[in-house]
Structure formats: structure tokens, C-alpha cells
């Protein structure tokens, strides 16, 4: 799960595995696999960084890596 912020400032978590696309229109719109669209404050690059970090943390225990550093 990754933390994102609605345009009204409300923070919430979304399942990073369900993200289909992220676009800037100029607002950032996240489209999930079920075609639900979420408009958030974070730039697409920030969302991608959070997804990469999430996946690194989730998969690290199975990769034989002792540390995430």
C-alpha cells in the first residue's frame, strides 16, 4: 500500500499492485485495474517512487537480501 493525498488534503492508502496507469492532466490521475480513477496531489514521479519502494520492501524478504540499503 502507498500513501497518497486527495486534492482536499485527505490522505489515504491505495494498493500499489492495482495501479494500471498514472497520468498528469495537469492533476495527477491514477487509474486502477478496475478503471476507478483517483485524483491526487502527488506528482506522477513521486507515485512511481513510492510504488518502487513498496515493491522493494515487499519482495526483499524473498530475494535473499538482508538489507534494503
C-alpha positions as CSV (number, residue, x, y, z in Angstrom):
1,X,0.0,0.0,0.0
2,X,1.2,3.5,-0.7
3,X,0.1,6.8,0.9
4,X,-1.4,9.5,-1.4
5,X,-3.3,12.7,-0.9
6,X,-6.6,13.8,-2.3
7,X,-6.8,17.4,-3.6
8,X,-8.7,18.4,-0.4
9,X,-5.8,17.2,1.7
10,X,-7.2,13.9,2.9
11,X,-4.6,11.2,3.0
12,X,-5.4,7.6,2.1
13,X,-3.7,4.4,1.1
14,X,-4.1,2.6,-2.2
15,X,-2.9,-0.9,-3.2
16,X,0.1,-0.3,-5.4
17,X,-0.5,-3.6,-7.2
18,X,-3.8,-2.4,-8.6
19,X,-2.4,0.7,-10.4
20,X,-2.8,0.5,-14.2
21,X,-1.7,4.0,-15.2
22,X,-0.6,7.3,-13.7
23,X,-1.0,10.5,-15.8
24,X,-0.7,14.2,-15.3
25,X,-3.6,16.2,-16.8
26,X,-2.3,18.6,-15.1
27,X,-3.6,17.0,-11.9
28,X,-2.3,13.5,-11.2
29,X,-4.8,10.8,-12.1
30,X,-4.3,7.3,-11.0
31,X,-6.3,4.7,-12.9
32,X,-6.7,1.3,-11.2
33,X,-7.2,-2.0,-12.9
34,X,-11.0,-1.8,-12.4
35,X,-10.9,1.6,-14.2
36,X,-11.6,3.6,-11.0
37,X,-9.9,6.9,-11.3
38,X,-8.3,8.8,-8.3
39,X,-7.1,12.4,-8.5
40,X,-4.2,13.1,-6.1
41,X,-1.8,15.9,-5.2
42,X,1.5,14.0,-5.7
43,X,3.3,14.2,-9.0
44,X,3.4,11.0,-11.1
45,X,7.2,10.7,-10.4
46,X,6.5,10.6,-6.6
47,X,3.9,7.9,-7.1
48,X,6.3,5.8,-9.1
49,X,9.0,6.2,-6.4
50,X,6.5,5.1,-3.8
51,X,5.5,2.1,-5.8
52,X,9.1,1.1,-6.4
53,X,9.9,1.4,-2.7
54,X,6.8,-0.5,-1.7
55,X,7.7,-3.4,-4.1
56,X,11.3,-3.4,-2.8
57,X,10.1,-3.7,0.8
58,X,7.6,-6.4,-0.1
59,X,9.9,-8.5,-2.2
60,X,13.2,-8.1,-0.2
61,X,12.4,-11.0,2.3
62,X,12.1,-13.3,-0.7
63,X,15.2,-12.2,-2.6
64,X,17.8,-13.2,0.0
65,X,18.8,-9.6,0.6
66,X,19.5,-8.8,4.3
67,X,19.1,-5.1,4.0
68,X,17.3,-2.6,1.7
69,X,20.3,-0.2,1.7
